[in-house]
Amino acid sequence: KRKNFPTDKVSMGEGQEKVAREKNNAAFLTGGWVILQNSHLGIGYMNELEDVILKTSEIDEAFRLWITCEITQRFPIGLLQICIK
């Protein structure tokens, strides 16, 4: 059987940090899935997201986060290191 998972997509860019923050916070609680596209356009939020994930104790185990990004030296290495591949 095919399972349905609530998946939200955010294409990062100008002003999308707020949208991404809302979608991630909701998915933390519900076990939803979030896709952040073009994350190289929201490096500031990626740094914030790393801190939030490390400091949030109540993240549903079904939560999944996909990040797409162009190659950049500015992407937070810590966020990559806490990922499961």
PDB file of N, CA, C and O in Angstrom:
ATOM      1  N   LYS A   1       0.829  -1.186   0.000  1.00  0.00           N
ATOM      2  CA  LYS A   1       0.000   0.000   0.000  1.00  0.00           C
ATOM      3  C   LYS A   1       0.868   1.241   0.000  1.00  0.00           C
ATOM      4  O   LYS A   1       1.976   1.252   0.537  1.00  0.00           O
ATOM      5  N   ARG A   2       0.352   2.259  -0.599  1.00  0.00           N
ATOM      6  CA  ARG A   2       1.050   3.525  -0.658  1.00  0.00           C
ATOM      7  C   ARG A   2       0.612   4.397   0.515  1.00  0.00           C
ATOM      8  O   ARG A   2      -0.583   4.585   0.741  1.00  0.00           O
ATOM      9  N   LYS A   3       1.570   4.921   1.250  1.00  0.00           N
ATOM     10  CA  LYS A   3       1.256   5.775   2.380  1.00  0.00           C
ATOM     11  C   LYS A   3       1.250   7.230   1.949  1.00  0.00           C
ATOM     12  O   LYS A   3       2.038   7.642   1.099  1.00  0.00           O
ATOM     13  N   ASN A   4       0.354   7.999   2.543  1.00  0.00           N
ATOM     14  CA  ASN A   4       0.295   9.422   2.262  1.00  0.00           C
ATOM     15  C   ASN A   4       0.947  10.185   3.401  1.00  0.00           C
ATOM     16  O   ASN A   4       0.576  10.011   4.562  1.00  0.00           O
ATOM     17  N   PHE A   5       1.899  11.014   3.079  1.00  0.00           N
ATOM     18  CA  PHE A   5       2.557  11.846   4.060  1.00  0.00           C
ATOM     19  C   PHE A   5       2.306  13.298   3.685  1.00  0.00           C
ATOM     20  O   PHE A   5       2.498  13.684   2.532  1.00  0.00           O
ATOM     21  N   PRO A   6       1.878  14.105   4.647  1.00  0.00           N
ATOM     22  CA  PRO A   6       1.669  15.526   4.339  1.00  0.00           C
ATOM     23  C   PRO A   6       3.007  16.178   4.013  1.00  0.00           C
ATOM     24  O   PRO A   6       3.901  16.223   4.858  1.00  0.00           O
ATOM     25  N   THR A   7       3.142  16.675   2.805  1.00  0.00           N
ATOM     26  CA  THR A   7       4.402  17.264   2.349  1.00  0.00           C
ATOM     27  C   THR A   7       4.185  18.710   1.948  1.00  0.00           C
ATOM     28  O   THR A   7       3.317  19.017   1.130  1.00  0.00           O
ATOM     29  N   ASP A   8       4.983  19.597   2.530  1.00  0.00           N
ATOM     30  CA  ASP A   8       4.947  21.016   2.173  1.00  0.00           C
ATOM     31  C   ASP A   8       6.230  21.367   1.459  1.00  0.00           C
ATOM     32  O   ASP A   8       7.303  20.873   1.805  1.00  0.00           O
ATOM     33  N   LYS A   9       6.116  22.227   0.455  1.00  0.00           N
ATOM     34  CA  LYS A   9       7.280  22.663  -0.305  1.00  0.00           C
ATOM     35  C   LYS A   9       7.423  24.170  -0.173  1.00  0.00           C
ATOM     36  O   LYS A   9       6.443  24.910  -0.263  1.00  0.00           O
ATOM     37  N   VAL A  10       8.659  24.615   0.041  1.00  0.00           N
ATOM     38  CA  VAL A  10       8.948  26.041   0.088  1.00  0.00           C
ATOM     39  C   VAL A  10      10.150  26.292  -0.806  1.00  0.00           C
ATOM     40  O   VAL A  10      11.207  25.686  -0.628  1.00  0.00           O
ATOM     41  N   SER A  11       9.984  27.182  -1.759  1.00  0.00           N
ATOM     42  CA  SER A  11      11.107  27.582  -2.606  1.00  0.00           C
ATOM     43  C   SER A  11      11.720  28.817  -1.957  1.00  0.00           C
ATOM     44  O   SER A  11      11.133  29.899  -1.971  1.00  0.00           O
ATOM     45  N   MET A  12      12.906  28.637  -1.389  1.00  0.00           N
ATOM     46  CA  MET A  12      13.538  29.704  -0.623  1.00  0.00           C
ATOM     47  C   MET A  12      13.896  30.881  -1.523  1.00  0.00           C
ATOM     48  O   MET A  12      14.195  30.720  -2.706  1.00  0.00           O
ATOM     49  N   GLY A  13      13.858  32.023  -0.947  1.00  0.00           N
ATOM     50  CA  GLY A  13      14.155  33.262  -1.653  1.00  0.00           C
ATOM     51  C   GLY A  13      13.691  34.403  -0.773  1.00  0.00           C
ATOM     52  O   GLY A  13      13.473  34.229   0.425  1.00  0.00           O
ATOM     53  N   GLU A  14      13.544  35.549  -1.361  1.00  0.00           N
ATOM     54  CA  GLU A  14      13.196  36.749  -0.610  1.00  0.00           C
ATOM     55  C   GLU A  14      11.878  36.591   0.151  1.00  0.00           C
ATOM     56  O   GLU A  14      10.825  36.385  -0.452  1.00  0.00           O
ATOM     57  N   GLY A  15      11.947  36.688   1.463  1.00  0.00           N
ATOM     58  CA  GLY A  15      10.755  36.657   2.299  1.00  0.00           C
ATOM     59  C   GLY A  15      10.195  35.282   2.604  1.00  0.00           C
ATOM     60  O   GLY A  15       9.163  35.182   3.267  1.00  0.00           O
ATOM     61  N   GLN A  16      10.837  34.222   2.145  1.00  0.00           N
ATOM     62  CA  GLN A  16      10.288  32.884   2.340  1.00  0.00           C
ATOM     63  C   GLN A  16      10.730  32.236   3.648  1.00  0.00           C
ATOM     64  O   GLN A  16      10.269  31.144   3.980  1.00  0.00           O
ATOM     65  N   GLU A  17      11.609  32.887   4.389  1.00  0.00           N
ATOM     66  CA  GLU A  17      12.060  32.335   5.665  1.00  0.00           C
ATOM     67  C   GLU A  17      10.889  32.151   6.624  1.00  0.00           C
ATOM     68  O   GLU A  17      10.806  31.145   7.329  1.00  0.00           O
ATOM     69  N   LYS A  18       9.988  33.126   6.644  1.00  0.00           N
ATOM     70  CA  LYS A  18       8.827  33.052   7.537  1.00  0.00           C
ATOM     71  C   LYS A  18       7.945  31.856   7.181  1.00  0.00           C
ATOM     72  O   LYS A  18       7.488  31.133   8.066  1.00  0.00           O
ATOM     73  N   VAL A  19       7.711  31.652   5.903  1.00  0.00           N
ATOM     74  CA  VAL A  19       6.901  30.525   5.438  1.00  0.00           C
ATOM     75  C   VAL A  19       7.576  29.206   5.813  1.00  0.00           C
ATOM     76  O   VAL A  19       6.928  28.288   6.316  1.00  0.00           O
ATOM     77  N   ALA A  20       8.881  29.122   5.563  1.00  0.00           N
ATOM     78  CA  ALA A  20       9.630  27.900   5.884  1.00  0.00           C
ATOM     79  C   ALA A  20       9.588  27.621   7.384  1.00  0.00           C
ATOM     80  O   ALA A  20       9.426  26.473   7.799  1.00  0.00           O
ATOM     81  N   ARG A  21       9.733  28.659   8.192  1.00  0.00           N
ATOM     82  CA  ARG A  21       9.698  28.521   9.647  1.00  0.00           C
ATOM     83  C   ARG A  21       8.356  27.958  10.093  1.00  0.00           C
ATOM     84  O   ARG A  21       8.311  27.048  10.922  1.00  0.00           O
ATOM     85  N   GLU A  22       7.264  28.487   9.555  1.00  0.00           N
ATOM     86  CA  GLU A  22       5.923  28.018   9.915  1.00  0.00           C
ATOM     87  C   GLU A  22       5.706  26.564   9.508  1.00  0.00           C
ATOM     88  O   GLU A  22       5.174  25.769  10.283  1.00  0.00           O
ATOM     89  N   LYS A  23       6.116  26.223   8.297  1.00  0.00           N
ATOM     90  CA  LYS A  23       5.935  24.848   7.805  1.00  0.00           C
ATOM     91  C   LYS A  23       6.757  23.854   8.624  1.00  0.00           C
ATOM     92  O   LYS A  23       6.266  22.779   8.970  1.00  0.00           O
ATOM     93  N   ASN A  24       8.013  24.211   8.936  1.00  0.00           N
ATOM     94  CA  ASN A  24       8.855  23.320   9.728  1.00  0.00           C
ATOM     95  C   ASN A  24       8.321  23.158  11.141  1.00  0.00           C
ATOM     96  O   ASN A  24       8.270  22.041  11.656  1.00  0.00           O
ATOM     97  N   ASN A  25       7.925  24.244  11.772  1.00  0.00           N
ATOM     98  CA  ASN A  25       7.409  24.156  13.142  1.00  0.00           C
ATOM     99  C   ASN A  25       6.166  23.276  13.212  1.00  0.00           C
ATOM    100  O   ASN A  25       6.009  22.499  14.153  1.00  0.00           O
ATOM    101  N   ALA A  26       5.284  23.393  12.221  1.00  0.00           N
ATOM    102  CA  ALA A  26       4.092  22.547  12.187  1.00  0.00           C
ATOM    103  C   ALA A  26       4.475  21.081  11.959  1.00  0.00           C
ATOM    104  O   ALA A  26       3.922  20.184  12.594  1.00  0.00           O
ATOM    105  N   ALA A  27       5.418  20.848  11.053  1.00  0.00           N
ATOM    106  CA  ALA A  27       5.826  19.476  10.728  1.00  0.00           C
ATOM    107  C   ALA A  27       6.554  18.820  11.894  1.00  0.00           C
ATOM    108  O   ALA A  27       6.466  17.604  12.063  1.00  0.00           O
ATOM    109  N   PHE A  28       7.278  19.602  12.709  1.00  0.00           N
ATOM    110  CA  PHE A  28       7.927  19.048  13.905  1.00  0.00           C
ATOM    111  C   PHE A  28       6.902  18.342  14.780  1.00  0.00           C
ATOM    112  O   PHE A  28       7.173  17.275  15.332  1.00  0.00           O
ATOM    113  N   LEU A  29       5.721  18.944  14.902  1.00  0.00           N
ATOM    114  CA  LEU A  29       4.692  18.429  15.804  1.00  0.00           C
ATOM    115  C   LEU A  29       3.867  17.307  15.185  1.00  0.00           C
ATOM    116  O   LEU A  29       3.481  16.364  15.876  1.00  0.00           O
ATOM    117  N   THR A  30       3.595  17.408  13.884  1.00  0.00           N
ATOM    118  CA  THR A  30       2.685  16.468  13.233  1.00  0.00           C
ATOM    119  C   THR A  30       3.398  15.309  12.537  1.00  0.00           C
ATOM    120  O   THR A  30       2.754  14.344  12.125  1.00  0.00           O
ATOM    121  N   GLY A  31       4.715  15.398  12.406  1.00  0.00           N
ATOM    122  CA  GLY A  31       5.438  14.366  11.670  1.00  0.00           C
ATOM    123  C   GLY A  31       5.341  14.558  10.175  1.00  0.00           C
ATOM    124  O   GLY A  31       5.487  13.605   9.409  1.00  0.00           O
ATOM    125  N   GLY A  32       5.094  15.790   9.755  1.00  0.00           N
ATOM    126  CA  GLY A  32       4.983  16.087   8.333  1.00  0.00           C
ATOM    127  C   GLY A  32       6.341  16.097   7.651  1.00  0.00           C
ATOM    128  O   GLY A  32       7.383  15.981   8.297  1.00  0.00           O
ATOM    129  N   TRP A  33       6.308  16.235   6.362  1.00  0.00           N
ATOM    130  CA  TRP A  33       7.516  16.288   5.548  1.00  0.00           C
ATOM    131  C   TRP A  33       7.611  17.669   4.910  1.00  0.00           C
ATOM    132  O   TRP A  33       6.605  18.230   4.476  1.00  0.00           O
ATOM    133  N   VAL A  34       8.819  18.211   4.856  1.00  0.00           N
ATOM    134  CA  VAL A  34       9.037  19.544   4.290  1.00  0.00           C
ATOM    135  C   VAL A  34      10.184  19.471   3.291  1.00  0.00           C
ATOM    136  O   VAL A  34      11.207  18.835   3.543  1.00  0.00           O
ATOM    137  N   ILE A  35       9.997  20.127   2.164  1.00  0.00           N
ATOM    138  CA  ILE A  35      11.038  20.240   1.144  1.00  0.00           C
ATOM    139  C   ILE A  35      11.397  21.721   1.027  1.00  0.00           C
ATOM    140  O   ILE A  35      10.557  22.549   0.674  1.00  0.00           O
ATOM    141  N   LEU A  36      12.655  22.041   1.327  1.00  0.00           N
ATOM    142  CA  LEU A  36      13.146  23.410   1.158  1.00  0.00           C
ATOM    143  C   LEU A  36      14.006  23.434  -0.098  1.00  0.00           C
ATOM    144  O   LEU A  36      15.097  22.866  -0.138  1.00  0.00           O
ATOM    145  N   GLN A  37      13.490  24.104  -1.118  1.00  0.00           N
ATOM    146  CA  GLN A  37      14.185  24.164  -2.402  1.00  0.00           C
ATOM    147  C   GLN A  37      15.014  25.440  -2.486  1.00  0.00           C
ATOM    148  O   GLN A  37      14.657  26.458  -1.894  1.00  0.00           O
ATOM    149  N   ASN A  38      16.115  25.383  -3.220  1.00  0.00           N
ATOM    150  CA  ASN A  38      16.984  26.546  -3.439  1.00  0.00           C
ATOM    151  C   ASN A  38      17.453  27.151  -2.116  1.00  0.00           C
ATOM    152  O   ASN A  38      17.405  28.368  -1.931  1.00  0.00           O
ATOM    153  N   SER A  39      17.899  26.307  -1.210  1.00  0.00           N
ATOM    154  CA  SER A  39      18.278  26.761   0.125  1.00  0.00           C
ATOM    155  C   SER A  39      19.492  27.673   0.129  1.00  0.00           C
ATOM    156  O   SER A  39      19.738  28.363   1.119  1.00  0.00           O
ATOM    157  N   HIS A  40      20.249  27.693  -0.945  1.00  0.00           N
ATOM    158  CA  HIS A  40      21.378  28.620  -1.051  1.00  0.00           C
ATOM    159  C   HIS A  40      20.906  30.072  -1.040  1.00  0.00           C
ATOM    160  O   HIS A  40      21.698  30.987  -0.810  1.00  0.00           O
ATOM    161  N   LEU A  41      19.606  30.281  -1.291  1.00  0.00           N
ATOM    162  CA  LEU A  41      19.037  31.635  -1.259  1.00  0.00           C
ATOM    163  C   LEU A  41      18.560  32.019   0.137  1.00  0.00           C
ATOM    164  O   LEU A  41      18.117  33.148   0.349  1.00  0.00           O
ATOM    165  N   GLY A  42      18.644  31.096   1.086  1.00  0.00           N
ATOM    166  CA  GLY A  42      18.213  31.366   2.452  1.00  0.00           C
ATOM    167  C   GLY A  42      19.216  30.857   3.471  1.00  0.00           C
ATOM    168  O   GLY A  42      18.846  30.170   4.423  1.00  0.00           O
ATOM    169  N   ILE A  43      20.480  31.190   3.278  1.00  0.00           N
ATOM    170  CA  ILE A  43      21.538  30.688   4.158  1.00  0.00           C
ATOM    171  C   ILE A  43      21.314  31.123   5.604  1.00  0.00           C
ATOM    172  O   ILE A  43      21.593  30.362   6.530  1.00  0.00           O
ATOM    173  N   GLY A  44      20.820  32.327   5.800  1.00  0.00           N
ATOM    174  CA  GLY A  44      20.537  32.800   7.154  1.00  0.00           C
ATOM    175  C   GLY A  44      19.547  31.900   7.859  1.00  0.00           C
ATOM    176  O   GLY A  44      19.716  31.575   9.034  1.00  0.00           O
ATOM    177  N   TYR A  45      18.510  31.498   7.136  1.00  0.00           N
ATOM    178  CA  TYR A  45      17.523  30.601   7.731  1.00  0.00           C
ATOM    179  C   TYR A  45      18.107  29.203   7.963  1.00  0.00           C
ATOM    180  O   TYR A  45      17.736  28.534   8.928  1.00  0.00           O
ATOM    181  N   MET A  46      19.001  28.763   7.104  1.00  0.00           N
ATOM    182  CA  MET A  46      19.627  27.455   7.301  1.00  0.00           C
ATOM    183  C   MET A  46      20.418  27.438   8.611  1.00  0.00           C
ATOM    184  O   MET A  46      20.409  26.437   9.327  1.00  0.00           O
ATOM    185  N   ASN A  47      21.105  28.548   8.929  1.00  0.00           N
ATOM    186  CA  ASN A  47      21.817  28.654  10.204  1.00  0.00           C
ATOM    187  C   ASN A  47      20.838  28.602  11.374  1.00  0.00           C
ATOM    188  O   ASN A  47      21.085  27.930  12.375  1.00  0.00           O
ATOM    189  N   GLU A  48      19.733  29.314  11.234  1.00  0.00           N
ATOM    190  CA  GLU A  48      18.695  29.313  12.267  1.00  0.00           C
ATOM    191  C   GLU A  48      18.101  27.915  12.424  1.00  0.00           C
ATOM    192  O   GLU A  48      17.877  27.453  13.543  1.00  0.00           O
ATOM    193  N   LEU A  49      17.850  27.250  11.311  1.00  0.00           N
ATOM    194  CA  LEU A  49      17.244  25.918  11.328  1.00  0.00           C
ATOM    195  C   LEU A  49      18.135  24.915  12.053  1.00  0.00           C
ATOM    196  O   LEU A  49      17.640  24.059  12.786  1.00  0.00           O
ATOM    197  N   GLU A  50      19.429  25.016  11.853  1.00  0.00           N
ATOM    198  CA  GLU A  50      20.362  24.136  12.554  1.00  0.00           C
ATOM    199  C   GLU A  50      20.188  24.283  14.066  1.00  0.00           C
ATOM    200  O   GLU A  50      20.095  23.288  14.785  1.00  0.00           O
ATOM    201  N   ASP A  51      20.145  25.520  14.541  1.00  0.00           N
ATOM    202  CA  ASP A  51      19.964  25.769  15.978  1.00  0.00           C
ATOM    203  C   ASP A  51      18.628  25.245  16.480  1.00  0.00           C
ATOM    204  O   ASP A  51      18.555  24.641  17.551  1.00  0.00           O
ATOM    205  N   VAL A  52      17.572  25.475  15.708  1.00  0.00           N
ATOM    206  CA  VAL A  52      16.229  25.044  16.116  1.00  0.00           C
ATOM    207  C   VAL A  52      16.165  23.523  16.231  1.00  0.00           C
ATOM    208  O   VAL A  52      15.628  22.999  17.208  1.00  0.00           O
ATOM    209  N   ILE A  53      16.701  22.819  15.256  1.00  0.00           N
ATOM    210  CA  ILE A  53      16.660  21.357  15.285  1.00  0.00           C
ATOM    211  C   ILE A  53      17.437  20.819  16.488  1.00  0.00           C
ATOM    212  O   ILE A  53      16.997  19.873  17.142  1.00  0.00           O
ATOM    213  N   LEU A  54      18.583  21.418  16.776  1.00  0.00           N
ATOM    214  CA  LEU A  54      19.394  20.960  17.905  1.00  0.00           C
ATOM    215  C   LEU A  54      18.747  21.254  19.256  1.00  0.00           C
ATOM    216  O   LEU A  54      18.946  20.506  20.214  1.00  0.00           O
ATOM    217  N   LYS A  55      17.975  22.335  19.339  1.00  0.00           N
ATOM    218  CA  LYS A  55      17.401  22.756  20.616  1.00  0.00           C
ATOM    219  C   LYS A  55      15.972  22.280  20.843  1.00  0.00           C
ATOM    220  O   LYS A  55      15.460  22.397  21.956  1.00  0.00           O
ATOM    221  N   THR A  56      15.318  21.748  19.818  1.00  0.00           N
ATOM    222  CA  THR A  56      13.928  21.306  19.948  1.00  0.00           C
ATOM    223  C   THR A  56      13.909  19.850  20.379  1.00  0.00           C
ATOM    224  O   THR A  56      14.401  18.970  19.673  1.00  0.00           O
ATOM    225  N   SER A  57      13.338  19.614  21.542  1.00  0.00           N
ATOM    226  CA  SER A  57      13.337  18.249  22.078  1.00  0.00           C
ATOM    227  C   SER A  57      12.151  17.425  21.578  1.00  0.00           C
ATOM    228  O   SER A  57      12.224  16.197  21.539  1.00  0.00           O
ATOM    229  N   GLU A  58      11.081  18.077  21.203  1.00  0.00           N
ATOM    230  CA  GLU A  58       9.861  17.372  20.797  1.00  0.00           C
ATOM    231  C   GLU A  58       9.664  17.426  19.284  1.00  0.00           C
ATOM    232  O   GLU A  58       8.816  18.170  18.791  1.00  0.00           O
ATOM    233  N   ILE A  59      10.440  16.644  18.557  1.00  0.00           N
ATOM    234  CA  ILE A  59      10.253  16.532  17.105  1.00  0.00           C
ATOM    235  C   ILE A  59       9.722  15.139  16.833  1.00  0.00           C
ATOM    236  O   ILE A  59      10.342  14.146  17.215  1.00  0.00           O
ATOM    237  N   ASP A  60       8.569  15.064  16.170  1.00  0.00           N
ATOM    238  CA  ASP A  60       7.956  13.777  15.854  1.00  0.00           C
ATOM    239  C   ASP A  60       8.927  12.934  15.036  1.00  0.00           C
ATOM    240  O   ASP A  60       9.591  13.444  14.134  1.00  0.00           O
ATOM    241  N   GLU A  61       9.008  11.655  15.350  1.00  0.00           N
ATOM    242  CA  GLU A  61       9.980  10.791  14.656  1.00  0.00           C
ATOM    243  C   GLU A  61       9.667  10.601  13.178  1.00  0.00           C
ATOM    244  O   GLU A  61      10.541  10.178  12.422  1.00  0.00           O
ATOM    245  N   ALA A  62       8.444  10.902  12.744  1.00  0.00           N
ATOM    246  CA  ALA A  62       8.089  10.785  11.328  1.00  0.00           C
ATOM    247  C   ALA A  62       8.495  12.029  10.528  1.00  0.00           C
ATOM    248  O   ALA A  62       8.435  12.009   9.299  1.00  0.00           O
ATOM    249  N   PHE A  63       8.906  13.107  11.201  1.00  0.00           N
ATOM    250  CA  PHE A  63       9.308  14.346  10.522  1.00  0.00           C
ATOM    251  C   PHE A  63      10.459  14.075   9.566  1.00  0.00           C
ATOM    252  O   PHE A  63      11.415  13.378   9.908  1.00  0.00           O
ATOM    253  N   ARG A  64      10.359  14.631   8.366  1.00  0.00           N
ATOM    254  CA  ARG A  64      11.422  14.523   7.371  1.00  0.00           C
ATOM    255  C   ARG A  64      11.626  15.894   6.747  1.00  0.00           C
ATOM    256  O   ARG A  64      10.675  16.645   6.533  1.00  0.00           O
ATOM    257  N   LEU A  65      12.884  16.205   6.459  1.00  0.00           N
ATOM    258  CA  LEU A  65      13.235  17.473   5.831  1.00  0.00           C
ATOM    259  C   LEU A  65      14.172  17.196   4.665  1.00  0.00           C
ATOM    260  O   LEU A  65      15.215  16.565   4.831  1.00  0.00           O
ATOM    261  N   TRP A  66      13.797  17.668   3.494  1.00  0.00           N
ATOM    262  CA  TRP A  66      14.653  17.586   2.311  1.00  0.00           C
ATOM    263  C   TRP A  66      15.118  18.999   1.999  1.00  0.00           C
ATOM    264  O   TRP A  66      14.347  19.956   2.069  1.00  0.00           O
ATOM    265  N   ILE A  67      16.386  19.107   1.655  1.00  0.00           N
ATOM    266  CA  ILE A  67      16.961  20.407   1.332  1.00  0.00           C
ATOM    267  C   ILE A  67      17.672  20.294  -0.010  1.00  0.00           C
ATOM    268  O   ILE A  67      18.514  19.417  -0.205  1.00  0.00           O
ATOM    269  N   THR A  68      17.324  21.190  -0.936  1.00  0.00           N
ATOM    270  CA  THR A  68      18.075  21.266  -2.190  1.00  0.00           C
ATOM    271  C   THR A  68      18.846  22.572  -2.175  1.00  0.00           C
ATOM    272  O   THR A  68      18.364  23.590  -1.679  1.00  0.00           O
ATOM    273  N   CYS A  69      20.061  22.528  -2.731  1.00  0.00           N
ATOM    274  CA  CYS A  69      20.936  23.688  -2.635  1.00  0.00           C
ATOM    275  C   CYS A  69      21.993  23.627  -3.726  1.00  0.00           C
ATOM    276  O   CYS A  69      22.484  22.551  -4.065  1.00  0.00           O
ATOM    277  N   GLU A  70      22.339  24.774  -4.269  1.00  0.00           N
ATOM    278  CA  GLU A  70      23.507  24.835  -5.133  1.00  0.00           C
ATOM    279  C   GLU A  70      24.741  24.760  -4.249  1.00  0.00           C
ATOM    280  O   GLU A  70      24.674  25.059  -3.057  1.00  0.00           O
ATOM    281  N   ILE A  71      25.837  24.373  -4.813  1.00  0.00           N
ATOM    282  CA  ILE A  71      27.079  24.272  -4.051  1.00  0.00           C
ATOM    283  C   ILE A  71      27.486  25.666  -3.575  1.00  0.00           C
ATOM    284  O   ILE A  71      27.589  26.609  -4.359  1.00  0.00           O
ATOM    285  N   THR A  72      27.712  25.765  -2.265  1.00  0.00           N
ATOM    286  CA  THR A  72      28.151  27.031  -1.684  1.00  0.00           C
ATOM    287  C   THR A  72      28.967  26.753  -0.432  1.00  0.00           C
ATOM    288  O   THR A  72      28.666  25.830   0.323  1.00  0.00           O
ATOM    289  N   GLN A  73      29.997  27.555  -0.218  1.00  0.00           N
ATOM    290  CA  GLN A  73      30.836  27.430   0.973  1.00  0.00           C
ATOM    291  C   GLN A  73      30.102  27.920   2.224  1.00  0.00           C
ATOM    292  O   GLN A  73      30.497  27.587   3.342  1.00  0.00           O
ATOM    293  N   ARG A  74      29.042  28.704   2.045  1.00  0.00           N
ATOM    294  CA  ARG A  74      28.356  29.325   3.181  1.00  0.00           C
ATOM    295  C   ARG A  74      27.328  28.420   3.842  1.00  0.00           C
ATOM    296  O   ARG A  74      26.818  28.760   4.909  1.00  0.00           O
ATOM    297  N   PHE A  75      27.009  27.284   3.243  1.00  0.00           N
ATOM    298  CA  PHE A  75      25.998  26.397   3.834  1.00  0.00           C
ATOM    299  C   PHE A  75      26.523  25.866   5.171  1.00  0.00           C
ATOM    300  O   PHE A  75      27.669  25.425   5.245  1.00  0.00           O
ATOM    301  N   PRO A  76      25.699  25.901   6.234  1.00  0.00           N
ATOM    302  CA  PRO A  76      26.167  25.477   7.560  1.00  0.00           C
ATOM    303  C   PRO A  76      26.518  23.985   7.607  1.00  0.00           C
ATOM    304  O   PRO A  76      25.658  23.124   7.418  1.00  0.00           O
ATOM    305  N   ILE A  77      27.765  23.710   7.857  1.00  0.00           N
ATOM    306  CA  ILE A  77      28.258  22.331   7.867  1.00  0.00           C
ATOM    307  C   ILE A  77      27.600  21.520   8.984  1.00  0.00           C
ATOM    308  O   ILE A  77      27.395  20.314   8.843  1.00  0.00           O
ATOM    309  N   GLY A  78      27.272  22.180  10.085  1.00  0.00           N
ATOM    310  CA  GLY A  78      26.622  21.483  11.203  1.00  0.00           C
ATOM    311  C   GLY A  78      25.277  20.902  10.820  1.00  0.00           C
ATOM    312  O   GLY A  78      24.900  19.834  11.300  1.00  0.00           O
ATOM    313  N   LEU A  79      24.544  21.604   9.950  1.00  0.00           N
ATOM    314  CA  LEU A  79      23.245  21.102   9.489  1.00  0.00           C
ATOM    315  C   LEU A  79      23.444  19.836   8.678  1.00  0.00           C
ATOM    316  O   LEU A  79      22.652  18.901   8.791  1.00  0.00           O
ATOM    317  N   LEU A  80      24.476  19.789   7.870  1.00  0.00           N
ATOM    318  CA  LEU A  80      24.773  18.585   7.098  1.00  0.00           C
ATOM    319  C   LEU A  80      25.184  17.435   8.012  1.00  0.00           C
ATOM    320  O   LEU A  80      24.841  16.280   7.761  1.00  0.00           O
ATOM    321  N   GLN A  81      25.915  17.756   9.068  1.00  0.00           N
ATOM    322  CA  GLN A  81      26.424  16.723   9.954  1.00  0.00           C
ATOM    323  C   GLN A  81      25.341  16.059  10.807  1.00  0.00           C
ATOM    324  O   GLN A  81      25.512  14.919  11.238  1.00  0.00           O
ATOM    325  N   ILE A  82      24.230  16.756  11.056  1.00  0.00           N
ATOM    326  CA  ILE A  82      23.159  16.149  11.857  1.00  0.00           C
ATOM    327  C   ILE A  82      22.128  15.417  10.996  1.00  0.00           C
ATOM    328  O   ILE A  82      21.145  14.881  11.507  1.00  0.00           O
ATOM    329  N   CYS A  83      22.363  15.404   9.704  1.00  0.00           N
ATOM    330  CA  CYS A  83      21.423  14.739   8.786  1.00  0.00           C
ATOM    331  C   CYS A  83      21.668  13.241   8.714  1.00  0.00           C
ATOM    332  O   CYS A  83      22.787  12.754   8.875  1.00  0.00           O
ATOM    333  N   ILE A  84      20.595  12.547   8.472  1.00  0.00           N
ATOM    334  CA  ILE A  84      20.676  11.109   8.183  1.00  0.00           C
ATOM    335  C   ILE A  84      20.505  10.965   6.687  1.00  0.00           C
ATOM    336  O   ILE A  84      19.544  11.480   6.116  1.00  0.00           O
ATOM    337  N   LYS A  85      21.421  10.275   6.054  1.00  0.00           N
ATOM    338  CA  LYS A  85      21.354  10.156   4.599  1.00  0.00           C
ATOM    339  C   LYS A  85      20.747   8.843   4.206  1.00  0.00           C
ATOM    340  O   LYS A  85      20.607   8.559   3.016  1.00  0.00           O
TER     341      LYS A  85
END
